[in-house]
């Protein structure tokens, strides 16, 4: 049995002018040995009151909330922010202390049957990045769901 069933690739962008954090999430079904299958959903969201340095971590949090809401149990969350990803992976595995938003992410992560925090190269994260940038035009806390054309 494969370790994970869905992959959620995330990215975030912060607008200094508006103080809004934009989040992009791409959901893919696992396919074959490589793991990356067709894109089944794309989300673009805009949020206020997220500090500039927490955007990517908040994008992971939102991806976990989305996965939980959709009933996913075995997931891989991918981000191009390698330091954050490594920190989450280590804290998830050893249960060490984290700061506030990380605590929320780790608590939610522990509710899945299987989870991994993977790295995606920035050059291969263009869809999630474009979704995050597209969210700039949404009102704060507005959410847009885009279904992929398969």
N, CA, C and O atoms as a GROMACS GRO file, in nm:
protein
  600
    1UNK      N    1   0.084  -0.119   0.000
    1UNK     CA    2   0.000   0.000   0.000
    1UNK      C    3   0.088   0.125   0.000
    1UNK      O    4   0.187   0.131   0.074
    2UNK      N    5   0.054   0.224  -0.082
    2UNK     CA    6   0.135   0.347  -0.082
    2UNK      C    7   0.122   0.418   0.052
    2UNK      O    8   0.021   0.407   0.120
    3UNK      N    9   0.228   0.492   0.088
    3UNK     CA   10   0.226   0.564   0.215
    3UNK      C   11   0.119   0.672   0.216
    3UNK      O   12   0.049   0.690   0.316
    4UNK      N   13   0.106   0.745   0.106
    4UNK     CA   14   0.009   0.854   0.104
    4UNK      C   15  -0.083   0.840  -0.016
    4UNK      O   16  -0.050   0.773  -0.114
    5UNK      N   17  -0.197   0.905  -0.006
    5UNK     CA   18  -0.296   0.898  -0.113
    5UNK      C   19  -0.307   1.032  -0.184
    5UNK      O   20  -0.314   1.037  -0.307
    6UNK      N   21  -0.308   1.142  -0.108
    6UNK     CA   22  -0.317   1.276  -0.166
    6UNK      C   23  -0.192   1.356  -0.134
    6UNK      O   24  -0.129   1.340  -0.029
    7UNK      N   25  -0.157   1.443  -0.228
    7UNK     CA   26  -0.048   1.538  -0.208
    7UNK      C   27  -0.108   1.678  -0.213
    7UNK      O   28  -0.184   1.711  -0.304
    8UNK      N   29  -0.073   1.759  -0.114
    8UNK     CA   30  -0.116   1.898  -0.110
    8UNK      C   31   0.008   1.985  -0.118
    8UNK      O   32   0.090   1.986  -0.026
    9UNK      N   33   0.023   2.057  -0.228
    9UNK     CA   34   0.137   2.145  -0.247
    9UNK      C   35   0.092   2.287  -0.217
    9UNK      O   36  -0.011   2.333  -0.267
   10UNK      N   37   0.170   2.357  -0.135
   10UNK     CA   38   0.129   2.490  -0.087
   10UNK      C   39   0.231   2.598  -0.121
   10UNK      O   40   0.349   2.570  -0.144
   11UNK      N   41   0.182   2.720  -0.123
   11UNK     CA   42   0.269   2.836  -0.132
   11UNK      C   43   0.193   2.954  -0.073
   11UNK      O   44   0.070   2.954  -0.067
   12UNK      N   45   0.268   3.054  -0.031
   12UNK     CA   46   0.207   3.174   0.026
   12UNK      C   47   0.280   3.297  -0.024
   12UNK      O   48   0.397   3.292  -0.063
   13UNK      N   49   0.209   3.407  -0.023
   13UNK     CA   50   0.264   3.535  -0.064
   13UNK      C   51   0.209   3.640   0.032
   13UNK      O   52   0.094   3.630   0.074
   14UNK      N   53   0.290   3.739   0.065
   14UNK     CA   54   0.248   3.842   0.158
   14UNK      C   55   0.258   3.978   0.090
   14UNK      O   56   0.361   4.011   0.031
   15UNK      N   57   0.151   4.056   0.098
   15UNK     CA   58   0.152   4.190   0.042
   15UNK      C   59   0.181   4.290   0.154
   15UNK      O   60   0.099   4.309   0.244
   16UNK      N   61   0.295   4.353   0.147
   16UNK     CA   62   0.332   4.453   0.246
   16UNK      C   63   0.237   4.573   0.242
   16UNK      O   64   0.206   4.633   0.345
   17UNK      N   65   0.191   4.608   0.123
   17UNK     CA   66   0.104   4.724   0.106
   17UNK      C   67  -0.032   4.705   0.173
   17UNK      O   68  -0.087   4.799   0.230
   18UNK      N   69  -0.086   4.584   0.167
   18UNK     CA   70  -0.221   4.559   0.221
   18UNK      C   71  -0.220   4.480   0.352
   18UNK      O   72  -0.320   4.478   0.423
   19UNK      N   73  -0.108   4.416   0.384
   19UNK     CA   74  -0.101   4.332   0.503
   19UNK      C   75  -0.178   4.203   0.488
   19UNK      O   76  -0.218   4.142   0.588
   20UNK      N   77  -0.200   4.160   0.365
   20UNK     CA   78  -0.277   4.039   0.338
   20UNK      C   79  -0.184   3.926   0.297
   20UNK      O   80  -0.091   3.945   0.218
   21UNK      N   81  -0.211   3.808   0.352
   21UNK     CA   82  -0.138   3.687   0.314
   21UNK      C   83  -0.222   3.609   0.215
   21UNK      O   84  -0.340   3.581   0.241
   22UNK      N   85  -0.163   3.575   0.103
   22UNK     CA   86  -0.231   3.497   0.000
   22UNK      C   87  -0.181   3.354   0.006
   22UNK      O   88  -0.061   3.331   0.019
   23UNK      N   89  -0.271   3.259  -0.004
   23UNK     CA   90  -0.237   3.117   0.007
   23UNK      C   91  -0.284   3.045  -0.119
   23UNK      O   92  -0.395   3.068  -0.168
   24UNK      N   93  -0.198   2.959  -0.171
   24UNK     CA   94  -0.235   2.872  -0.283
   24UNK      C   95  -0.215   2.727  -0.243
   24UNK      O   96  -0.112   2.693  -0.184
   25UNK      N   97  -0.312   2.642  -0.273
   25UNK     CA   98  -0.305   2.499  -0.241
   25UNK      C   99  -0.345   2.419  -0.365
   25UNK      O  100  -0.448   2.445  -0.426
   26UNK      N  101  -0.260   2.323  -0.401
   26UNK     CA  102  -0.288   2.233  -0.513
   26UNK      C  103  -0.304   2.093  -0.456
   26UNK      O  104  -0.216   2.044  -0.385
   27UNK      N  105  -0.416   2.028  -0.487
   27UNK     CA  106  -0.442   1.893  -0.438
   27UNK      C  107  -0.431   1.796  -0.555
   27UNK      O  108  -0.495   1.812  -0.658
   28UNK      N  109  -0.346   1.694  -0.534
   28UNK     CA  110  -0.326   1.590  -0.636
   28UNK      C  111  -0.353   1.454  -0.575
   28UNK      O  112  -0.329   1.432  -0.456
   29UNK      N  113  -0.403   1.362  -0.657
   29UNK     CA  114  -0.419   1.223  -0.617
   29UNK      C  115  -0.289   1.150  -0.651
   29UNK      O  116  -0.224   1.180  -0.751
   30UNK      N  117  -0.252   1.056  -0.567
   30UNK     CA  118  -0.131   0.977  -0.593
   30UNK      C  119  -0.156   0.888  -0.713
   30UNK      O  120  -0.266   0.835  -0.731
   31UNK      N  121  -0.054   0.872  -0.793
   31UNK     CA  122  -0.063   0.788  -0.911
   31UNK      C  123   0.072   0.722  -0.936
   31UNK      O  124   0.173   0.791  -0.948
   32UNK      N  125   0.074   0.591  -0.945
   32UNK     CA  126   0.198   0.519  -0.977
   32UNK      C  127   0.305   0.532  -0.871
   32UNK      O  128   0.277   0.574  -0.758
   33UNK      N  129   0.426   0.496  -0.907
   33UNK     CA  130   0.537   0.497  -0.812
   33UNK      C  131   0.586   0.638  -0.781
   33UNK      O  132   0.631   0.665  -0.670
   34UNK      N  133   0.579   0.727  -0.878
   34UNK     CA  134   0.630   0.863  -0.856
   34UNK      C  135   0.543   0.940  -0.758
   34UNK      O  136   0.589   1.034  -0.692
   35UNK      N  137   0.418   0.901  -0.748
   35UNK     CA  138   0.330   0.964  -0.651
   35UNK      C  139   0.247   1.079  -0.704
   35UNK      O  140   0.134   1.097  -0.658
   36UNK      N  141   0.298   1.156  -0.797
   36UNK     CA  142   0.221   1.272  -0.841
   36UNK      C  143   0.127   1.235  -0.954
   36UNK      O  144   0.169   1.196  -1.063
   37UNK      N  145  -0.001   1.248  -0.923
   37UNK     CA  146  -0.103   1.217  -1.022
   37UNK      C  147  -0.171   1.344  -1.069
   37UNK      O  148  -0.114   1.452  -1.062
   38UNK      N  149  -0.293   1.330  -1.115
   38UNK     CA  150  -0.365   1.446  -1.168
   38UNK      C  151  -0.403   1.544  -1.058
   38UNK      O  152  -0.428   1.507  -0.944
   39UNK      N  153  -0.407   1.672  -1.097
   39UNK     CA  154  -0.455   1.775  -1.006
   39UNK      C  155  -0.607   1.763  -1.002
   39UNK      O  156  -0.674   1.763  -1.105
   40UNK      N  157  -0.661   1.753  -0.880
   40UNK     CA  158  -0.806   1.739  -0.866
   40UNK      C  159  -0.871   1.867  -0.814
   40UNK      O  160  -0.992   1.886  -0.830
   41UNK      N  161  -0.792   1.954  -0.754
   41UNK     CA  162  -0.848   2.079  -0.702
   41UNK      C  163  -0.738   2.181  -0.681
   41UNK      O  164  -0.624   2.146  -0.649
   42UNK      N  165  -0.773   2.308  -0.699
   42UNK     CA  166  -0.682   2.419  -0.673
   42UNK      C  167  -0.756   2.522  -0.590
   42UNK      O  168  -0.870   2.558  -0.622
   43UNK      N  169  -0.692   2.570  -0.485
   43UNK     CA  170  -0.755   2.668  -0.396
   43UNK      C  171  -0.670   2.793  -0.389
   43UNK      O  172  -0.547   2.788  -0.390
   44UNK      N  173  -0.738   2.906  -0.382
   44UNK     CA  174  -0.672   3.034  -0.371
   44UNK      C  175  -0.745   3.111  -0.262
   44UNK      O  176  -0.867   3.130  -0.270
   45UNK      N  177  -0.672   3.155  -0.158
   45UNK     CA  178  -0.734   3.222  -0.044
   45UNK      C  179  -0.657   3.347  -0.006
   45UNK      O  180  -0.538   3.360  -0.035
   46UNK      N  181  -0.727   3.439   0.058
   46UNK     CA  182  -0.668   3.563   0.104
   46UNK      C  183  -0.703   3.580   0.252
   46UNK      O  184  -0.820   3.567   0.289
   47UNK      N  185  -0.604   3.609   0.336
   47UNK     CA  186  -0.626   3.619   0.481
   47UNK      C  187  -0.555   3.741   0.540
   47UNK      O  188  -0.447   3.780   0.496
   48UNK      N  189  -0.618   3.800   0.640
   48UNK     CA  190  -0.558   3.910   0.717
   48UNK      C  191  -0.500   3.854   0.847
   48UNK      O  192  -0.526   3.739   0.884
   49UNK      N  193  -0.423   3.936   0.915
   49UNK     CA  194  -0.371   3.907   1.048
   49UNK      C  195  -0.278   3.786   1.054
   49UNK      O  196  -0.270   3.719   1.157
   50UNK      N  197  -0.209   3.759   0.945
   50UNK     CA  198  -0.104   3.657   0.944
   50UNK      C  199   0.025   3.733   0.923
   50UNK      O  200   0.038   3.807   0.825
   51UNK      N  201   0.122   3.716   1.013
   51UNK     CA  202   0.246   3.793   0.999
   51UNK      C  203   0.321   3.750   0.874
   51UNK      O  204   0.307   3.638   0.826
   52UNK      N  205   0.401   3.842   0.823
   52UNK     CA  206   0.474   3.819   0.698
   52UNK      C  207   0.557   3.691   0.703
   52UNK      O  208   0.566   3.620   0.603
   53UNK      N  209   0.617   3.661   0.815
   53UNK     CA  210   0.702   3.544   0.826
   53UNK      C  211   0.629   3.412   0.844
   53UNK      O  212   0.691   3.306   0.837
   54UNK      N  213   0.498   3.418   0.869
   54UNK     CA  214   0.422   3.296   0.894
   54UNK      C  215   0.335   3.252   0.777
   54UNK      O  216   0.257   3.157   0.791
   55UNK      N  217   0.347   3.316   0.665
   55UNK     CA  218   0.261   3.284   0.550
   55UNK      C  219   0.268   3.140   0.505
   55UNK      O  220   0.166   3.074   0.488
   56UNK      N  221   0.388   3.090   0.486
   56UNK     CA  222   0.404   2.953   0.437
   56UNK      C  223   0.355   2.852   0.541
   56UNK      O  224   0.293   2.751   0.506
   57UNK      N  225   0.383   2.878   0.667
   57UNK     CA  226   0.335   2.790   0.774
   57UNK      C  227   0.182   2.793   0.780
   57UNK      O  228   0.119   2.690   0.802
   58UNK      N  229   0.124   2.911   0.761
   58UNK     CA  230  -0.021   2.921   0.760
   58UNK      C  231  -0.078   2.847   0.638
   58UNK      O  232  -0.185   2.786   0.649
   59UNK      N  233  -0.010   2.850   0.525
   59UNK     CA  234  -0.054   2.776   0.407
   59UNK      C  235  -0.058   2.626   0.438
   59UNK      O  236  -0.151   2.556   0.396
   60UNK      N  237   0.042   2.576   0.511
   60UNK     CA  238   0.042   2.435   0.551
   60UNK      C  239  -0.077   2.408   0.643
   60UNK      O  240  -0.147   2.307   0.628
   61UNK      N  241  -0.101   2.497   0.738
   61UNK     CA  242  -0.214   2.483   0.829
   61UNK      C  243  -0.346   2.475   0.752
   61UNK      O  244  -0.429   2.388   0.778
   62UNK      N  245  -0.364   2.566   0.657
   62UNK     CA  246  -0.487   2.565   0.576
   62UNK      C  247  -0.498   2.437   0.493
   62UNK      O  248  -0.607   2.382   0.479
   63UNK      N  249  -0.386   2.389   0.439
   63UNK     CA  250  -0.388   2.264   0.362
   63UNK      C  251  -0.432   2.147   0.451
   63UNK      O  252  -0.509   2.062   0.407
   64UNK      N  253  -0.384   2.144   0.575
   64UNK     CA  254  -0.424   2.038   0.667
   64UNK      C  255  -0.572   2.049   0.701
   64UNK      O  256  -0.642   1.948   0.710
   65UNK      N  257  -0.621   2.171   0.721
   65UNK     CA  258  -0.764   2.189   0.747
   65UNK      C  259  -0.848   2.141   0.630
   65UNK      O  260  -0.949   2.073   0.648
   66UNK      N  261  -0.806   2.175   0.510
   66UNK     CA  262  -0.877   2.132   0.389
   66UNK      C  263  -0.876   1.980   0.379
   66UNK      O  264  -0.979   1.919   0.352
   67UNK      N  265  -0.760   1.920   0.401
   67UNK     CA  266  -0.747   1.774   0.392
   67UNK      C  267  -0.838   1.706   0.495
   67UNK      O  268  -0.905   1.608   0.464
   68UNK      N  269  -0.840   1.758   0.616
   68UNK     CA  270  -0.924   1.702   0.722
   68UNK      C  271  -1.072   1.714   0.684
   68UNK      O  272  -1.149   1.620   0.699
   69UNK      N  273  -1.110   1.831   0.634
   69UNK     CA  274  -1.248   1.856   0.595
   69UNK      C  275  -1.293   1.761   0.484
   69UNK      O  276  -1.409   1.720   0.480
   70UNK      N  277  -1.203   1.727   0.394
   70UNK     CA  278  -1.237   1.638   0.282
   70UNK      C  279  -1.226   1.490   0.319
   70UNK      O  280  -1.254   1.403   0.237
   71UNK      N  281  -1.185   1.463   0.443
   71UNK     CA  282  -1.177   1.324   0.489
   71UNK      C  283  -1.052   1.250   0.448
   71UNK      O  284  -1.048   1.127   0.454
   72UNK      N  285  -0.948   1.322   0.406
   72UNK     CA  286  -0.822   1.257   0.370
   72UNK      C  287  -0.758   1.200   0.497
   72UNK      O  288  -0.769   1.259   0.604
   73UNK      N  289  -0.692   1.086   0.484
   73UNK     CA  290  -0.629   1.024   0.601
   73UNK      C  291  -0.479   1.004   0.585
   73UNK      O  292  -0.407   0.998   0.684
   74UNK      N  293  -0.432   0.993   0.462
   74UNK     CA  294  -0.290   0.966   0.435
   74UNK      C  295  -0.242   1.069   0.332
   74UNK      O  296  -0.273   1.058   0.213
   75UNK      N  297  -0.167   1.170   0.380
   75UNK     CA  298  -0.132   1.282   0.293
   75UNK      C  299   0.016   1.315   0.297
   75UNK      O  300   0.089   1.281   0.390
   76UNK      N  301   0.057   1.383   0.192
   76UNK     CA  302   0.190   1.445   0.187
   76UNK      C  303   0.167   1.593   0.161
   76UNK      O  304   0.093   1.629   0.069
   77UNK      N  305   0.229   1.677   0.242
   77UNK     CA  306   0.220   1.822   0.224
   77UNK      C  307   0.356   1.869   0.175
   77UNK      O  308   0.458   1.845   0.239
   78UNK      N  309   0.356   1.937   0.061
   78UNK     CA  310   0.483   1.981   0.002
   78UNK      C  311   0.490   2.133   0.001
   78UNK      O  312   0.392   2.203  -0.024
   79UNK      N  313   0.611   2.183   0.030
   79UNK     CA  314   0.636   2.327   0.032
   79UNK      C  315   0.776   2.354  -0.022
   79UNK      O  316   0.864   2.268  -0.015
   80UNK      N  317   0.794   2.474  -0.076
   80UNK     CA  318   0.928   2.511  -0.124
   80UNK      C  319   1.010   2.582  -0.016
   80UNK      O  320   1.124   2.621  -0.041
   81UNK      N  321   0.953   2.598   0.104
   81UNK     CA  322   1.025   2.660   0.216
   81UNK      C  323   1.087   2.547   0.298
   81UNK      O  324   1.027   2.497   0.392
   82UNK      N  325   1.206   2.508   0.260
   82UNK     CA  326   1.270   2.388   0.313
   82UNK      C  327   1.297   2.394   0.463
   82UNK      O  328   1.279   2.294   0.532
   83UNK      N  329   1.340   2.508   0.515
   83UNK     CA  330   1.370   2.520   0.658
   83UNK      C  331   1.244   2.493   0.742
   83UNK      O  332   1.249   2.420   0.841
   84UNK      N  333   1.132   2.552   0.702
   84UNK     CA  334   1.006   2.530   0.775
   84UNK      C  335   0.964   2.384   0.766
   84UNK      O  336   0.923   2.325   0.866
   85UNK      N  337   0.974   2.327   0.649
   85UNK     CA  338   0.935   2.189   0.627
   85UNK      C  339   1.017   2.094   0.714
   85UNK      O  340   0.964   2.003   0.777
   86UNK      N  341   1.149   2.117   0.716
   86UNK     CA  342   1.238   2.033   0.799
   86UNK      C  343   1.203   2.046   0.946
   86UNK      O  344   1.201   1.947   1.019
   87UNK      N  345   1.177   2.168   0.990
   87UNK     CA  346   1.142   2.193   1.129
   87UNK      C  347   1.011   2.121   1.166
   87UNK      O  348   1.003   2.058   1.272
   88UNK      N  349   0.910   2.130   1.080
   88UNK     CA  350   0.784   2.062   1.106
   88UNK      C  351   0.804   1.911   1.112
   88UNK      O  352   0.751   1.843   1.201
   89UNK      N  353   0.879   1.859   1.017
   89UNK     CA  354   0.902   1.714   1.013
   89UNK      C  355   0.971   1.668   1.142
   89UNK      O  356   0.929   1.568   1.202
   90UNK      N  357   1.075   1.739   1.184
   90UNK     CA  358   1.148   1.700   1.306
   90UNK      C  359   1.059   1.712   1.430
   90UNK      O  360   1.057   1.622   1.513
   91UNK      N  361   0.987   1.821   1.441
   91UNK     CA  362   0.900   1.839   1.559
   91UNK      C  363   0.785   1.739   1.559
   91UNK      O  364   0.741   1.695   1.665
   92UNK      N  365   0.735   1.705   1.441
   92UNK     CA  366   0.628   1.606   1.432
   92UNK      C  367   0.679   1.470   1.480
   92UNK      O  368   0.610   1.400   1.554
   93UNK      N  369   0.799   1.433   1.437
   93UNK     CA  370   0.854   1.301   1.472
   93UNK      C  371   0.897   1.291   1.617
   93UNK      O  372   0.877   1.188   1.681
   94UNK      N  373   0.957   1.397   1.671
   94UNK     CA  374   1.009   1.385   1.808
   94UNK      C  375   0.920   1.451   1.914
   94UNK      O  376   0.948   1.440   2.033
   95UNK      N  377   0.813   1.518   1.871
   95UNK     CA  378   0.719   1.577   1.967
   95UNK      C  379   0.775   1.695   2.043
   95UNK      O  380   0.722   1.729   2.150
   96UNK      N  381   0.879   1.759   1.993
   96UNK     CA  382   0.940   1.871   2.065
   96UNK      C  383   0.852   1.996   2.063
   96UNK      O  384   0.754   2.004   1.989
   97UNK      N  385   0.888   2.091   2.145
   97UNK     CA  386   0.811   2.214   2.163
   97UNK      C  387   0.819   2.300   2.037
   97UNK      O  388   0.922   2.310   1.972
   98UNK      N  389   0.707   2.363   2.006
   98UNK     CA  390   0.700   2.450   1.889
   98UNK      C  391   0.634   2.581   1.929
   98UNK      O  392   0.577   2.591   2.038
   99UNK      N  393   0.642   2.681   1.842
   99UNK     CA  394   0.574   2.807   1.871
   99UNK      C  395   0.427   2.797   1.831
   99UNK      O  396   0.386   2.696   1.774
  100UNK      N  397   0.348   2.898   1.859
  100UNK     CA  398   0.202   2.892   1.851
  100UNK      C  399   0.144   2.831   1.724
  100UNK      O  400   0.073   2.730   1.730
  101UNK      N  401   0.174   2.889   1.608
  101UNK     CA  402   0.116   2.838   1.484
  101UNK      C  403   0.168   2.697   1.455
  101UNK      O  404   0.094   2.613   1.405
  102UNK      N  405   0.295   2.672   1.485
  102UNK     CA  406   0.348   2.537   1.466
  102UNK      C  407   0.274   2.436   1.554
  102UNK      O  408   0.250   2.324   1.510
  103UNK      N  409   0.238   2.475   1.676
  103UNK     CA  410   0.162   2.387   1.764
  103UNK      C  411   0.031   2.349   1.698
  103UNK      O  412  -0.007   2.231   1.698
  104UNK      N  413  -0.038   2.446   1.642
  104UNK     CA  414  -0.165   2.419   1.573
  104UNK      C  415  -0.145   2.325   1.455
  104UNK      O  416  -0.223   2.232   1.435
  105UNK      N  417  -0.040   2.348   1.377
  105UNK     CA  418  -0.010   2.263   1.262
  105UNK      C  419   0.020   2.121   1.309
  105UNK      O  420  -0.033   2.025   1.253
  106UNK      N  421   0.104   2.108   1.410
  106UNK     CA  422   0.143   1.975   1.457
  106UNK      C  423   0.026   1.900   1.520
  106UNK      O  424   0.014   1.779   1.502
  107UNK      N  425  -0.060   1.969   1.594
  107UNK     CA  426  -0.178   1.904   1.651
  107UNK      C  427  -0.269   1.851   1.540
  107UNK      O  428  -0.319   1.739   1.547
  108UNK      N  429  -0.289   1.932   1.440
  108UNK     CA  430  -0.373   1.889   1.328
  108UNK      C  431  -0.306   1.775   1.251
  108UNK      O  432  -0.373   1.681   1.208
  109UNK      N  433  -0.175   1.784   1.233
  109UNK     CA  434  -0.101   1.679   1.162
  109UNK      C  435  -0.115   1.544   1.232
  109UNK      O  436  -0.126   1.441   1.166
  110UNK      N  437  -0.115   1.544   1.363
  110UNK     CA  438  -0.125   1.419   1.438
  110UNK      C  439  -0.262   1.353   1.427
  110UNK      O  440  -0.279   1.239   1.472
  111UNK      N  441  -0.358   1.422   1.369
  111UNK     CA  442  -0.491   1.364   1.354
  111UNK      C  443  -0.503   1.278   1.227
  111UNK      O  444  -0.606   1.214   1.205
  112UNK      N  445  -0.399   1.276   1.143
  112UNK     CA  446  -0.401   1.195   1.022
  112UNK      C  447  -0.339   1.058   1.049
  112UNK      O  448  -0.255   1.043   1.138
  113UNK      N  449  -0.381   0.958   0.972
  113UNK     CA  450  -0.324   0.824   0.986
  113UNK      C  451  -0.176   0.823   0.945
  113UNK      O  452  -0.095   0.754   1.007
  114UNK      N  453  -0.144   0.898   0.841
  114UNK     CA  454  -0.006   0.906   0.791
  114UNK      C  455   0.011   1.044   0.729
  114UNK      O  456  -0.076   1.092   0.657
  115UNK      N  457   0.126   1.105   0.757
  115UNK     CA  458   0.154   1.237   0.699
  115UNK      C  459   0.304   1.251   0.680
  115UNK      O  460   0.384   1.198   0.757
  116UNK      N  461   0.341   1.324   0.576
  116UNK     CA  462   0.482   1.357   0.555
  116UNK      C  463   0.488   1.501   0.506
  116UNK      O  464   0.400   1.547   0.432
  117UNK      N  465   0.591   1.571   0.548
  117UNK     CA  466   0.615   1.707   0.502
  117UNK      C  467   0.729   1.701   0.402
  117UNK      O  468   0.845   1.683   0.439
  118UNK      N  469   0.697   1.716   0.275
  118UNK     CA  470   0.795   1.701   0.168
  118UNK      C  471   0.838   1.835   0.109
  118UNK      O  472   0.771   1.937   0.127
  119UNK      N  473   0.949   1.831   0.039
  119UNK     CA  474   1.004   1.949  -0.027
  119UNK      C  475   0.968   1.946  -0.175
  119UNK      O  476   0.971   1.840  -0.238
  120UNK      N  477   0.936   2.061  -0.228
  120UNK     CA  478   0.917   2.076  -0.372
  120UNK      C  479   1.003   2.194  -0.415
  120UNK      O  480   1.002   2.300  -0.352
  121UNK      N  481   1.077   2.175  -0.522
  121UNK     CA  482   1.161   2.284  -0.571
  121UNK      C  483   1.074   2.402  -0.611
  121UNK      O  484   0.963   2.386  -0.662
  122UNK      N  485   1.125   2.520  -0.587
  122UNK     CA  486   1.050   2.641  -0.620
  122UNK      C  487   1.010   2.644  -0.768
  122UNK      O  488   0.901   2.690  -0.802
  123UNK      N  489   1.097   2.595  -0.853
  123UNK     CA  490   1.066   2.594  -0.996
  123UNK      C  491   0.954   2.497  -1.030
  123UNK      O  492   0.892   2.509  -1.136
  124UNK      N  493   0.926   2.401  -0.943
  124UNK     CA  494   0.818   2.305  -0.967
  124UNK      C  495   0.695   2.337  -0.882
  124UNK      O  496   0.603   2.255  -0.872
  125UNK      N  497   0.695   2.453  -0.821
  125UNK     CA  498   0.585   2.494  -0.735
  125UNK      C  499   0.508   2.612  -0.796
  125UNK      O  500   0.446   2.690  -0.725
  126UNK      N  501   0.515   2.623  -0.927
  126UNK     CA  502   0.458   2.740  -0.994
  126UNK      C  503   0.306   2.748  -0.987
  126UNK      O  504   0.251   2.858  -0.981
  127UNK      N  505   0.237   2.634  -0.986
  127UNK     CA  506   0.090   2.638  -0.981
  127UNK      C  507   0.044   2.692  -0.846
  127UNK      O  508  -0.040   2.782  -0.842
  128UNK      N  509   0.098   2.640  -0.737
  128UNK     CA  510   0.060   2.690  -0.604
  128UNK      C  511   0.100   2.837  -0.588
  128UNK      O  512   0.027   2.915  -0.529
  129UNK      N  513   0.216   2.873  -0.642
  129UNK     CA  514   0.262   3.012  -0.635
  129UNK      C  515   0.166   3.104  -0.711
  129UNK      O  516   0.129   3.210  -0.661
  130UNK      N  517   0.126   3.064  -0.829
  130UNK     CA  518   0.033   3.145  -0.909
  130UNK      C  519  -0.102   3.158  -0.838
  130UNK      O  520  -0.164   3.265  -0.842
  131UNK      N  521  -0.148   3.051  -0.773
  131UNK     CA  522  -0.273   3.058  -0.698
  131UNK      C  523  -0.262   3.157  -0.583
  131UNK      O  524  -0.354   3.235  -0.557
  132UNK      N  525  -0.148   3.155  -0.514
  132UNK     CA  526  -0.128   3.249  -0.403
  132UNK      C  527  -0.128   3.392  -0.454
  132UNK      O  528  -0.188   3.480  -0.393
  133UNK      N  529  -0.061   3.416  -0.564
  133UNK     CA  530  -0.056   3.552  -0.620
  133UNK      C  531  -0.193   3.596  -0.671
  133UNK      O  532  -0.226   3.714  -0.664
  134UNK      N  533  -0.271   3.502  -0.721
  134UNK     CA  534  -0.406   3.532  -0.769
  134UNK      C  535  -0.496   3.577  -0.654
  134UNK      O  536  -0.589   3.655  -0.675
  135UNK      N  537  -0.469   3.528  -0.535
  135UNK     CA  538  -0.551   3.560  -0.418
  135UNK      C  539  -0.539   3.707  -0.379
  135UNK      O  540  -0.620   3.756  -0.300
  136UNK      N  541  -0.440   3.777  -0.431
  136UNK     CA  542  -0.422   3.919  -0.403
  136UNK      C  543  -0.548   3.997  -0.437
  136UNK      O  544  -0.579   4.098  -0.373
  137UNK      N  545  -0.620   3.950  -0.536
  137UNK     CA  546  -0.738   4.022  -0.582
  137UNK      C  547  -0.866   3.982  -0.508
  137UNK      O  548  -0.973   4.036  -0.535
  138UNK      N  549  -0.854   3.888  -0.415
  138UNK     CA  550  -0.970   3.847  -0.336
  138UNK      C  551  -0.979   3.935  -0.212
  138UNK      O  552  -0.878   3.986  -0.165
  139UNK      N  553  -1.098   3.953  -0.160
  139UNK     CA  554  -1.110   4.026  -0.034
  139UNK      C  555  -1.057   3.936   0.078
  139UNK      O  556  -1.066   3.814   0.067
  140UNK      N  557  -1.003   3.994   0.184
  140UNK     CA  558  -0.949   3.914   0.294
  140UNK      C  559  -1.053   3.817   0.348
  140UNK      O  560  -1.170   3.850   0.362
  141UNK      N  561  -1.007   3.698   0.376
  141UNK     CA  562  -1.085   3.584   0.424
  141UNK      C  563  -1.178   3.528   0.316
  141UNK      O  564  -1.252   3.433   0.342
  142UNK      N  565  -1.174   3.584   0.195
  142UNK     CA  566  -1.249   3.524   0.086
  142UNK      C  567  -1.171   3.404   0.035
  142UNK      O  568  -1.048   3.402   0.041
  143UNK      N  569  -1.242   3.307  -0.013
  143UNK     CA  570  -1.177   3.186  -0.061
  143UNK      C  571  -1.231   3.154  -0.199
  143UNK      O  572  -1.349   3.172  -0.227
  144UNK      N  573  -1.144   3.108  -0.284
  144UNK     CA  574  -1.184   3.070  -0.418
  144UNK      C  575  -1.136   2.928  -0.442
  144UNK      O  576  -1.018   2.897  -0.422
  145UNK      N  577  -1.226   2.843  -0.483
  145UNK     CA  578  -1.190   2.706  -0.516
  145UNK      C  579  -1.196   2.692  -0.667
  145UNK      O  580  -1.296   2.726  -0.731
  146UNK      N  581  -1.090   2.642  -0.723
  146UNK     CA  582  -1.084   2.619  -0.866
  146UNK      C  583  -1.072   2.470  -0.890
  146UNK      O  584  -0.977   2.408  -0.840
  147UNK      N  585  -1.162   2.411  -0.962
  147UNK     CA  586  -1.152   2.269  -0.992
  147UNK      C  587  -1.070   2.253  -1.118
  147UNK      O  588  -1.094   2.320  -1.218
  148UNK      N  589  -0.975   2.164  -1.112
  148UNK     CA  590  -0.887   2.142  -1.226
  148UNK      C  591  -0.965   2.079  -1.340
  148UNK      O  592  -1.056   1.999  -1.319
  149UNK      N  593  -0.928   2.115  -1.458
  149UNK     CA  594  -0.987   2.050  -1.574
  149UNK      C  595  -0.899   1.933  -1.610
  149UNK      O  596  -0.784   1.948  -1.651
  150UNK      N  597  -0.956   1.814  -1.594
  150UNK     CA  598  -0.877   1.691  -1.615
  150UNK      C  599  -0.920   1.625  -1.744
  150UNK      O  600  -0.867   1.520  -1.780
   0.00000   0.00000   0.00000
